[in-house]
């Protein structure tokens, strides 16, 4: 089962978690404000397959996780298709503007499962 950690600057992420779970993945939402800045730490601790960072720019949490732990990252994304393409290219940490939608969670989980045969 694909394990995905969600870190949202405003403490959200519940909708994307629903999409991940609907697609057969396990979602871990980091609670509290500035959760995106703890994304890499939680990914490492939980042995997560992928991390999703959400903030205004779509970059802070993703860049922090990449710098601290060496995860591959792509940030500044604003669409479902950009995220799916990143997953298809093997990116581990995806940084988005605020996009707490079930559609995004489902699409990313399905893309991961397709690429990795999970």
N, CA, C and O atoms as CSV, one atom per row, in Angstrom:
chain,resi,resn,atom,element,x,y,z
A,1,UNK,N,N,0.845,-1.184,0.000
A,1,UNK,CA,C,0.000,0.000,0.000
A,1,UNK,C,C,0.884,1.239,0.000
A,1,UNK,O,O,1.847,1.324,0.763
A,2,UNK,N,N,0.558,2.184,-0.846
A,2,UNK,CA,C,1.316,3.423,-0.931
A,2,UNK,C,C,0.980,4.309,0.273
A,2,UNK,O,O,-0.187,4.535,0.593
A,3,UNK,N,N,2.041,4.806,0.931
A,3,UNK,CA,C,1.880,5.664,2.114
A,3,UNK,C,C,2.297,7.081,1.727
A,3,UNK,O,O,3.426,7.315,1.294
A,4,UNK,N,N,1.362,8.026,1.891
A,4,UNK,CA,C,1.586,9.408,1.477
A,4,UNK,C,C,1.369,10.337,2.671
A,4,UNK,O,O,0.335,10.289,3.337
A,5,UNK,N,N,2.372,11.185,2.927
A,5,UNK,CA,C,2.298,12.163,4.006
A,5,UNK,C,C,1.891,13.508,3.410
A,5,UNK,O,O,2.375,13.902,2.350
A,6,UNK,N,N,0.996,14.204,4.106
A,6,UNK,CA,C,0.480,15.494,3.658
A,6,UNK,C,C,0.847,16.554,4.685
A,6,UNK,O,O,0.519,16.437,5.866
A,7,UNK,N,N,1.538,17.600,4.211
A,7,UNK,CA,C,1.873,18.735,5.060
A,7,UNK,C,C,1.329,20.005,4.448
A,7,UNK,O,O,1.775,20.411,3.375
A,8,UNK,N,N,0.376,20.640,5.105
A,8,UNK,CA,C,-0.276,21.845,4.595
A,8,UNK,C,C,0.043,23.016,5.521
A,8,UNK,O,O,-0.082,22.901,6.740
A,9,UNK,N,N,0.451,24.132,4.944
A,9,UNK,CA,C,0.823,25.313,5.726
A,9,UNK,C,C,-0.290,25.755,6.671
A,9,UNK,O,O,-0.010,26.249,7.763
A,10,UNK,N,N,-1.546,25.584,6.266
A,10,UNK,CA,C,-2.681,26.032,7.069
A,10,UNK,C,C,-3.298,24.904,7.900
A,10,UNK,O,O,-4.365,25.084,8.486
A,11,UNK,N,N,-2.642,23.756,7.956
A,11,UNK,CA,C,-3.131,22.656,8.771
A,11,UNK,C,C,-4.250,21.858,8.134
A,11,UNK,O,O,-4.944,21.106,8.817
A,12,UNK,N,N,-4.432,22.014,6.830
A,12,UNK,CA,C,-5.501,21.287,6.138
A,12,UNK,C,C,-4.934,20.010,5.523
A,12,UNK,O,O,-3.869,19.541,5.926
A,13,UNK,N,N,-5.640,19.457,4.559
A,13,UNK,CA,C,-5.194,18.233,3.895
A,13,UNK,C,C,-6.187,17.096,4.013
A,13,UNK,O,O,-5.943,16.003,3.503
A,14,UNK,N,N,-7.309,17.341,4.682
A,14,UNK,CA,C,-8.281,16.275,4.900
A,14,UNK,C,C,-8.951,15.816,3.601
A,14,UNK,O,O,-9.248,14.631,3.451
A,15,UNK,N,N,-9.191,16.730,2.670
A,15,UNK,CA,C,-9.848,16.345,1.416
A,15,UNK,C,C,-8.923,15.504,0.543
A,15,UNK,O,O,-9.344,14.487,-0.010
A,16,UNK,N,N,-7.682,15.918,0.417
A,16,UNK,CA,C,-6.745,15.122,-0.385
A,16,UNK,C,C,-6.544,13.748,0.253
A,16,UNK,O,O,-6.368,12.754,-0.451
A,17,UNK,N,N,-6.570,13.696,1.581
A,17,UNK,CA,C,-6.450,12.406,2.281
A,17,UNK,C,C,-7.605,11.485,1.908
A,17,UNK,O,O,-7.401,10.285,1.723
A,18,UNK,N,N,-8.810,12.027,1.795
A,18,UNK,CA,C,-9.965,11.217,1.391
A,18,UNK,C,C,-9.750,10.621,0.004
A,18,UNK,O,O,-10.083,9.461,-0.237
A,19,UNK,N,N,-9.192,11.419,-0.906
A,19,UNK,CA,C,-8.918,10.926,-2.253
A,19,UNK,C,C,-7.865,9.834,-2.270
A,19,UNK,O,O,-7.993,8.851,-3.000
A,20,UNK,N,N,-6.826,10.005,-1.466
A,20,UNK,CA,C,-5.764,8.994,-1.370
A,20,UNK,C,C,-6.358,7.682,-0.864
A,20,UNK,O,O,-6.094,6.618,-1.424
A,21,UNK,N,N,-7.147,7.762,0.177
A,21,UNK,CA,C,-7.749,6.555,0.753
A,21,UNK,C,C,-8.758,5.919,-0.199
A,21,UNK,O,O,-8.850,4.693,-0.263
A,22,UNK,N,N,-9.516,6.727,-0.940
A,22,UNK,CA,C,-10.473,6.198,-1.912
A,22,UNK,C,C,-9.765,5.424,-3.022
A,22,UNK,O,O,-10.331,4.494,-3.595
A,23,UNK,N,N,-8.519,5.815,-3.323
A,23,UNK,CA,C,-7.732,5.147,-4.357
A,23,UNK,C,C,-6.908,3.982,-3.797
A,23,UNK,O,O,-6.109,3.384,-4.518
A,24,UNK,N,N,-7.100,3.664,-2.520
A,24,UNK,CA,C,-6.420,2.521,-1.928
A,24,UNK,C,C,-5.085,2.818,-1.285
A,24,UNK,O,O,-4.308,1.898,-1.029
A,25,UNK,N,N,-4.797,4.088,-1.015
A,25,UNK,CA,C,-3.555,4.457,-0.353
A,25,UNK,C,C,-3.773,4.747,1.120
A,25,UNK,O,O,-4.904,4.783,1.604
A,26,UNK,N,N,-2.667,4.954,1.825
A,26,UNK,CA,C,-2.708,5.351,3.231
A,26,UNK,C,C,-2.250,6.795,3.320
A,26,UNK,O,O,-1.156,7.134,2.871
A,27,UNK,N,N,-3.091,7.651,3.904
A,27,UNK,CA,C,-2.779,9.069,4.026
A,27,UNK,C,C,-2.463,9.416,5.472
A,27,UNK,O,O,-3.172,9.005,6.391
A,28,UNK,N,N,-1.396,10.173,5.664
A,28,UNK,CA,C,-1.032,10.674,6.987
A,28,UNK,C,C,-1.013,12.202,6.896
A,28,UNK,O,O,-0.144,12.776,6.240
A,29,UNK,N,N,-1.965,12.851,7.550
A,29,UNK,CA,C,-2.044,14.311,7.550
A,29,UNK,C,C,-1.312,14.822,8.784
A,29,UNK,O,O,-1.655,14.460,9.909
A,30,UNK,N,N,-0.306,15.661,8.573
A,30,UNK,CA,C,0.419,16.266,9.689
A,30,UNK,C,C,-0.472,17.364,10.267
A,30,UNK,O,O,-0.885,18.260,9.531
A,31,UNK,N,N,-0.779,17.317,11.566
A,31,UNK,CA,C,-1.671,18.317,12.144
A,31,UNK,C,C,-0.966,19.648,12.406
A,31,UNK,O,O,0.250,19.705,12.588
A,32,UNK,N,N,-1.767,20.712,12.419
A,32,UNK,CA,C,-1.285,22.016,12.861
A,32,UNK,C,C,-0.777,22.924,11.766
A,32,UNK,O,O,-0.509,22.504,10.640
A,33,UNK,N,N,-0.656,24.178,12.137
A,33,UNK,CA,C,-0.138,25.198,11.239
A,33,UNK,C,C,1.326,24.910,10.900
A,33,UNK,O,O,2.062,24.339,11.705
A,34,UNK,N,N,1.730,25.312,9.707
A,34,UNK,CA,C,3.100,25.133,9.210
A,34,UNK,C,C,3.506,23.659,9.139
A,34,UNK,O,O,4.686,23.328,9.252
A,35,UNK,N,N,2.524,22.781,8.951
A,35,UNK,CA,C,2.794,21.351,8.858
A,35,UNK,C,C,3.697,21.021,7.678
A,35,UNK,O,O,4.426,20.029,7.715
A,36,UNK,N,N,3.656,21.840,6.632
A,36,UNK,CA,C,4.494,21.583,5.456
A,36,UNK,C,C,5.977,21.582,5.807
A,36,UNK,O,O,6.758,20.884,5.160
A,37,UNK,N,N,6.374,22.336,6.800
A,37,UNK,CA,C,7.777,22.428,7.173
A,37,UNK,C,C,8.270,21.188,7.918
A,37,UNK,O,O,9.474,21.017,8.105
A,38,UNK,N,N,7.357,20.331,8.341
A,38,UNK,CA,C,7.727,19.078,9.019
A,38,UNK,C,C,7.587,17.863,8.095
A,38,UNK,O,O,7.744,16.724,8.536
A,39,UNK,N,N,7.291,18.107,6.819
A,39,UNK,CA,C,7.000,17.025,5.884
A,39,UNK,C,C,8.131,16.002,5.797
A,39,UNK,O,O,7.880,14.806,5.942
A,40,UNK,N,N,9.352,16.435,5.566
A,40,UNK,CA,C,10.477,15.510,5.437
A,40,UNK,C,C,10.699,14.686,6.696
A,40,UNK,O,O,10.986,13.492,6.617
A,41,UNK,N,N,10.568,15.317,7.854
A,41,UNK,CA,C,10.755,14.609,9.121
A,41,UNK,C,C,9.740,13.475,9.271
A,41,UNK,O,O,10.097,12.362,9.658
A,42,UNK,N,N,8.476,13.764,8.964
A,42,UNK,CA,C,7.432,12.758,9.111
A,42,UNK,C,C,7.587,11.671,8.043
A,42,UNK,O,O,7.384,10.492,8.333
A,43,UNK,N,N,7.938,12.048,6.826
A,43,UNK,CA,C,8.174,11.045,5.776
A,43,UNK,C,C,9.251,10.068,6.210
A,43,UNK,O,O,9.082,8.855,6.086
A,44,UNK,N,N,10.346,10.588,6.714
A,44,UNK,CA,C,11.460,9.751,7.155
A,44,UNK,C,C,11.029,8.830,8.298
A,44,UNK,O,O,11.294,7.628,8.270
A,45,UNK,N,N,10.370,9.400,9.292
A,45,UNK,CA,C,9.930,8.637,10.463
A,45,UNK,C,C,8.955,7.524,10.074
A,45,UNK,O,O,9.036,6.416,10.606
A,46,UNK,N,N,8.041,7.809,9.156
A,46,UNK,CA,C,6.985,6.865,8.787
A,46,UNK,C,C,7.364,5.936,7.636
A,46,UNK,O,O,6.616,5.011,7.317
A,47,UNK,N,N,8.523,6.173,7.008
A,47,UNK,CA,C,8.908,5.370,5.846
A,47,UNK,C,C,7.951,5.554,4.684
A,47,UNK,O,O,7.600,4.594,3.997
A,48,UNK,N,N,7.531,6.791,4.468
A,48,UNK,CA,C,6.525,7.095,3.451
A,48,UNK,C,C,7.081,6.949,2.036
A,48,UNK,O,O,8.277,7.112,1.797
A,49,UNK,N,N,6.192,6.643,1.124
A,49,UNK,CA,C,6.545,6.529,-0.292
A,49,UNK,C,C,6.593,7.894,-0.974
A,49,UNK,O,O,7.378,8.111,-1.896
A,50,UNK,N,N,5.745,8.808,-0.509
A,50,UNK,CA,C,5.631,10.106,-1.163
A,50,UNK,C,C,5.172,11.138,-0.142
A,50,UNK,O,O,4.516,10.802,0.844
A,51,UNK,N,N,5.525,12.405,-0.391
A,51,UNK,CA,C,5.092,13.500,0.457
A,51,UNK,C,C,4.493,14.608,-0.377
A,51,UNK,O,O,4.953,14.882,-1.485
A,52,UNK,N,N,3.460,15.249,0.160
A,52,UNK,CA,C,2.784,16.347,-0.519
A,52,UNK,C,C,2.843,17.580,0.364
A,52,UNK,O,O,2.436,17.548,1.526
A,53,UNK,N,N,3.355,18.663,-0.199
A,53,UNK,CA,C,3.491,19.912,0.523
A,53,UNK,C,C,2.561,20.947,-0.097
A,53,UNK,O,O,2.510,21.096,-1.318
A,54,UNK,N,N,1.824,21.662,0.759
A,54,UNK,CA,C,0.899,22.687,0.286
A,54,UNK,C,C,1.149,23.993,1.019
A,54,UNK,O,O,1.120,24.043,2.249
A,55,UNK,N,N,1.395,25.052,0.252
A,55,UNK,CA,C,1.510,26.392,0.806
A,55,UNK,C,C,1.218,27.368,-0.322
A,55,UNK,O,O,0.910,26.944,-1.436
A,56,UNK,N,N,1.306,28.635,-0.064
A,56,UNK,CA,C,1.003,29.629,-1.089
A,56,UNK,C,C,1.860,29.471,-2.327
A,56,UNK,O,O,1.350,29.518,-3.447
A,57,UNK,N,N,3.146,29.285,-2.140
A,57,UNK,CA,C,4.075,29.148,-3.274
A,57,UNK,C,C,4.186,27.714,-3.768
A,57,UNK,O,O,4.570,27.476,-4.914
A,58,UNK,N,N,3.854,26.767,-2.915
A,58,UNK,CA,C,3.996,25.367,-3.289
A,58,UNK,C,C,5.425,24.876,-3.228
A,58,UNK,O,O,5.777,23.916,-3.913
A,59,UNK,N,N,6.268,25.524,-2.410
A,59,UNK,CA,C,7.661,25.130,-2.420
A,59,UNK,C,C,8.353,24.903,-1.099
A,59,UNK,O,O,9.254,24.068,-1.015
A,60,UNK,N,N,7.961,25.617,-0.066
A,60,UNK,CA,C,8.747,25.621,1.170
A,60,UNK,C,C,8.941,24.233,1.776
A,60,UNK,O,O,10.073,23.842,2.059
A,61,UNK,N,N,7.880,23.496,1.975
A,61,UNK,CA,C,7.987,22.172,2.591
A,61,UNK,C,C,8.697,21.175,1.703
A,61,UNK,O,O,9.463,20.342,2.187
A,62,UNK,N,N,8.448,21.255,0.395
A,62,UNK,CA,C,9.095,20.337,-0.547
A,62,UNK,C,C,10.598,20.581,-0.585
A,62,UNK,O,O,11.387,19.636,-0.555
A,63,UNK,N,N,10.988,21.835,-0.651
A,63,UNK,CA,C,12.415,22.164,-0.682
A,63,UNK,C,C,13.107,21.795,0.627
A,63,UNK,O,O,14.246,21.329,0.615
A,64,UNK,N,N,12.436,21.997,1.741
A,64,UNK,CA,C,13.015,21.632,3.036
A,64,UNK,C,C,13.229,20.129,3.125
A,64,UNK,O,O,14.282,19.680,3.577
A,65,UNK,N,N,12.237,19.341,2.695
A,65,UNK,CA,C,12.366,17.873,2.727
A,65,UNK,C,C,13.505,17.412,1.821
A,65,UNK,O,O,14.258,16.506,2.179
A,66,UNK,N,N,13.631,18.025,0.665
A,66,UNK,CA,C,14.696,17.649,-0.275
A,66,UNK,C,C,16.067,18.004,0.287
A,66,UNK,O,O,17.001,17.208,0.206
A,67,UNK,N,N,16.183,19.190,0.853
A,67,UNK,CA,C,17.465,19.640,1.392
A,67,UNK,C,C,17.898,18.803,2.589
A,67,UNK,O,O,19.064,18.421,2.696
A,68,UNK,N,N,16.969,18.520,3.481
A,68,UNK,CA,C,17.304,17.815,4.723
A,68,UNK,C,C,17.521,16.319,4.518
A,68,UNK,O,O,18.392,15.729,5.157
A,69,UNK,N,N,16.730,15.695,3.626
A,69,UNK,CA,C,16.767,14.236,3.499
A,69,UNK,C,C,17.146,13.724,2.111
A,69,UNK,O,O,17.295,12.517,1.921
A,70,UNK,N,N,17.303,14.615,1.150
A,70,UNK,CA,C,17.717,14.185,-0.184
A,70,UNK,C,C,16.604,13.623,-1.051
A,70,UNK,O,O,16.873,13.002,-2.079
A,71,UNK,N,N,15.361,13.833,-0.649
A,71,UNK,CA,C,14.248,13.386,-1.490
A,71,UNK,C,C,14.235,14.185,-2.787
A,71,UNK,O,O,14.559,15.372,-2.790
A,72,UNK,N,N,13.860,13.538,-3.888
A,72,UNK,CA,C,13.668,14.291,-5.122
A,72,UNK,C,C,12.396,15.114,-4.962
A,72,UNK,O,O,11.427,14.660,-4.354
A,73,UNK,N,N,12.402,16.326,-5.511
A,73,UNK,CA,C,11.233,17.184,-5.321
A,73,UNK,C,C,10.939,18.004,-6.567
A,73,UNK,O,O,11.807,18.263,-7.400
A,74,UNK,N,N,9.686,18.398,-6.655
A,74,UNK,CA,C,9.240,19.361,-7.660
A,74,UNK,C,C,8.240,20.255,-6.953
A,74,UNK,O,O,7.363,19.770,-6.238
A,75,UNK,N,N,8.368,21.548,-7.149
A,75,UNK,CA,C,7.490,22.482,-6.439
A,75,UNK,C,C,6.874,23.500,-7.395
A,75,UNK,O,O,7.210,23.544,-8.578
A,76,UNK,N,N,5.987,24.302,-6.870
A,76,UNK,CA,C,5.317,25.329,-7.653
A,76,UNK,C,C,4.220,24.785,-8.553
A,76,UNK,O,O,3.793,25.464,-9.487
A,77,UNK,N,N,3.765,23.588,-8.291
A,77,UNK,CA,C,2.734,22.985,-9.148
A,77,UNK,C,C,1.354,23.535,-8.802
A,77,UNK,O,O,1.063,23.876,-7.655
A,78,UNK,N,N,0.517,23.609,-9.836
A,78,UNK,CA,C,-0.818,24.188,-9.670
A,78,UNK,C,C,-1.926,23.361,-10.314
A,78,UNK,O,O,-3.071,23.807,-10.376
A,79,UNK,N,N,-1.600,22.161,-10.795
A,79,UNK,CA,C,-2.638,21.356,-11.438
A,79,UNK,C,C,-2.437,19.872,-11.130
A,79,UNK,O,O,-1.350,19.427,-10.764
A,80,UNK,N,N,-3.526,19.131,-11.293
A,80,UNK,CA,C,-3.484,17.685,-11.097
A,80,UNK,C,C,-2.504,17.067,-12.087
A,80,UNK,O,O,-1.711,16.205,-11.710
A,81,UNK,N,N,-2.546,17.497,-13.352
A,81,UNK,CA,C,-1.681,16.910,-14.374
A,81,UNK,C,C,-0.205,17.125,-14.076
A,81,UNK,O,O,0.606,16.231,-14.319
A,82,UNK,N,N,0.162,18.288,-13.558
A,82,UNK,CA,C,1.565,18.515,-13.182
A,82,UNK,C,C,2.000,17.508,-12.124
A,82,UNK,O,O,3.112,16.983,-12.183
A,83,UNK,N,N,1.130,17.239,-11.162
A,83,UNK,CA,C,1.444,16.276,-10.114
A,83,UNK,C,C,1.580,14.862,-10.645
A,83,UNK,O,O,2.499,14.136,-10.266
A,84,UNK,N,N,0.665,14.470,-11.521
A,84,UNK,CA,C,0.720,13.133,-12.113
A,84,UNK,C,C,2.010,12.964,-12.905
A,84,UNK,O,O,2.662,11.923,-12.819
A,85,UNK,N,N,2.379,13.979,-13.670
A,85,UNK,CA,C,3.625,13.919,-14.444
A,85,UNK,C,C,4.826,13.770,-13.520
A,85,UNK,O,O,5.738,12.997,-13.815
A,86,UNK,N,N,4.841,14.497,-12.409
A,86,UNK,CA,C,5.947,14.396,-11.452
A,86,UNK,C,C,6.044,12.977,-10.889
A,86,UNK,O,O,7.140,12.428,-10.768
A,87,UNK,N,N,4.902,12.388,-10.547
A,87,UNK,CA,C,4.898,11.010,-10.023
A,87,UNK,C,C,5.419,10.057,-11.091
A,87,UNK,O,O,6.218,9.171,-10.789
A,88,UNK,N,N,4.986,10.224,-12.318
A,88,UNK,CA,C,5.443,9.368,-13.420
A,88,UNK,C,C,6.948,9.483,-13.634
A,88,UNK,O,O,7.584,8.541,-14.107
A,89,UNK,N,N,7.519,10.637,-13.286
A,89,UNK,CA,C,8.957,10.860,-13.426
A,89,UNK,C,C,9.737,10.453,-12.176
A,89,UNK,O,O,10.951,10.650,-12.110
A,90,UNK,N,N,9.049,9.888,-11.189
A,90,UNK,CA,C,9.726,9.371,-10.005
A,90,UNK,C,C,9.983,10.364,-8.897
A,90,UNK,O,O,10.768,10.075,-7.993
A,91,UNK,N,N,9.354,11.523,-8.929
A,91,UNK,CA,C,9.547,12.530,-7.890
A,91,UNK,C,C,8.895,12.052,-6.591
A,91,UNK,O,O,7.782,11.525,-6.605
A,92,UNK,N,N,9.600,12.241,-5.462
A,92,UNK,CA,C,9.124,11.747,-4.166
A,92,UNK,C,C,8.336,12.787,-3.371
A,92,UNK,O,O,7.403,12.434,-2.650
A,93,UNK,N,N,8.702,14.069,-3.497
A,93,UNK,CA,C,8.033,15.129,-2.755
A,93,UNK,C,C,7.479,16.136,-3.745
A,93,UNK,O,O,8.211,16.692,-4.563
A,94,UNK,N,N,6.182,16.361,-3.661
A,94,UNK,CA,C,5.491,17.237,-4.592
A,94,UNK,C,C,4.984,18.464,-3.858
A,94,UNK,O,O,4.282,18.345,-2.854
A,95,UNK,N,N,5.338,19.649,-4.355
A,95,UNK,CA,C,4.915,20.898,-3.737
A,95,UNK,C,C,3.877,21.604,-4.587
A,95,UNK,O,O,4.109,21.886,-5.763
A,96,UNK,N,N,2.736,21.887,-3.990
A,96,UNK,CA,C,1.620,22.533,-4.675
A,96,UNK,C,C,1.226,23.817,-3.963
A,96,UNK,O,O,1.507,23.998,-2.778
A,97,UNK,N,N,0.565,24.714,-4.710
A,97,UNK,CA,C,-0.183,25.785,-4.073
A,97,UNK,C,C,-1.324,25.105,-3.330
A,97,UNK,O,O,-1.419,23.877,-3.341
A,98,UNK,N,N,-2.166,25.855,-2.705
A,98,UNK,CA,C,-3.251,25.254,-1.932
A,98,UNK,C,C,-4.222,24.526,-2.855
A,98,UNK,O,O,-4.941,25.158,-3.630
A,99,UNK,N,N,-4.244,23.191,-2.772
A,99,UNK,CA,C,-5.096,22.351,-3.627
A,99,UNK,C,C,-5.601,21.157,-2.826
A,99,UNK,O,O,-5.320,20.014,-3.188
A,100,UNK,N,N,-6.318,21.390,-1.775
A,100,UNK,CA,C,-6.808,20.300,-0.921
A,100,UNK,C,C,-8.072,19.693,-1.542
A,100,UNK,O,O,-9.188,19.966,-1.099
A,101,UNK,N,N,-7.875,18.858,-2.586
A,101,UNK,CA,C,-9.021,18.265,-3.280
A,101,UNK,C,C,-8.900,16.741,-3.324
A,101,UNK,O,O,-7.802,16.191,-3.418
A,102,UNK,N,N,-10.039,16.083,-3.255
A,102,UNK,CA,C,-10.050,14.627,-3.373
A,102,UNK,C,C,-9.514,14.188,-4.731
A,102,UNK,O,O,-8.810,13.183,-4.830
A,103,UNK,N,N,-9.850,14.941,-5.777
A,103,UNK,CA,C,-9.403,14.601,-7.135
A,103,UNK,C,C,-7.884,14.476,-7.205
A,103,UNK,O,O,-7.368,13.534,-7.806
A,104,UNK,N,N,-7.171,15.413,-6.601
A,104,UNK,CA,C,-5.711,15.375,-6.615
A,104,UNK,C,C,-5.193,14.140,-5.871
A,104,UNK,O,O,-4.283,13.463,-6.349
A,105,UNK,N,N,-5.765,13.852,-4.716
A,105,UNK,CA,C,-5.341,12.684,-3.943
A,105,UNK,C,C,-5.526,11.389,-4.706
A,105,UNK,O,O,-4.641,10.533,-4.705
A,106,UNK,N,N,-6.662,11.238,-5.355
A,106,UNK,CA,C,-6.934,10.026,-6.131
A,106,UNK,C,C,-5.962,9.906,-7.305
A,106,UNK,O,O,-5.387,8.843,-7.536
A,107,UNK,N,N,-5.784,10.997,-8.039
A,107,UNK,CA,C,-4.936,10.962,-9.233
A,107,UNK,C,C,-3.489,10.632,-8.890
A,107,UNK,O,O,-2.857,9.837,-9.586
A,108,UNK,N,N,-2.956,11.230,-7.829
A,108,UNK,CA,C,-1.564,10.973,-7.460
A,108,UNK,C,C,-1.365,9.544,-6.972
A,108,UNK,O,O,-0.364,8.906,-7.297
A,109,UNK,N,N,-2.314,9.044,-6.196
A,109,UNK,CA,C,-2.226,7.668,-5.703
A,109,UNK,C,C,-2.293,6.674,-6.850
A,109,UNK,O,O,-1.513,5.724,-6.908
A,110,UNK,N,N,-3.219,6.898,-7.749
A,110,UNK,CA,C,-3.344,6.002,-8.905
A,110,UNK,C,C,-2.106,6.038,-9.786
A,110,UNK,O,O,-1.670,5.001,-10.287
A,111,UNK,N,N,-1.530,7.234,-9.982
A,111,UNK,CA,C,-0.304,7.359,-10.780
A,111,UNK,C,C,0.851,6.609,-10.115
A,111,UNK,O,O,1.629,5.931,-10.786
A,112,UNK,N,N,0.956,6.737,-8.792
A,112,UNK,CA,C,2.036,6.051,-8.059
A,112,UNK,C,C,1.877,4.533,-8.198
A,112,UNK,O,O,2.843,3.827,-8.486
A,113,UNK,N,N,0.661,4.041,-7.993
A,113,UNK,CA,C,0.422,2.612,-8.081
A,113,UNK,C,C,0.712,2.081,-9.495
A,113,UNK,O,O,1.255,0.988,-9.656
A,114,UNK,N,N,0.351,2.854,-10.493
A,114,UNK,CA,C,0.615,2.452,-11.876
A,114,UNK,C,C,2.113,2.390,-12.142
A,114,UNK,O,O,2.591,1.436,-12.756
A,115,UNK,N,N,2.846,3.372,-11.698
A,115,UNK,CA,C,4.296,3.422,-11.951
A,115,UNK,C,C,5.051,2.339,-11.189
A,115,UNK,O,O,5.977,1.730,-11.724
A,116,UNK,N,N,4.664,2.105,-9.962
A,116,UNK,CA,C,5.414,1.192,-9.086
A,116,UNK,C,C,4.759,-0.170,-8.922
A,116,UNK,O,O,5.271,-1.019,-8.192
A,117,UNK,N,N,3.645,-0.386,-9.584
A,117,UNK,CA,C,2.983,-1.681,-9.508
A,117,UNK,C,C,2.488,-2.035,-8.122
A,117,UNK,O,O,2.416,-3.207,-7.755
A,118,UNK,N,N,2.146,-1.002,-7.347
A,118,UNK,CA,C,1.690,-1.235,-5.966
A,118,UNK,C,C,0.227,-1.604,-5.930
A,118,UNK,O,O,-0.325,-1.834,-4.854
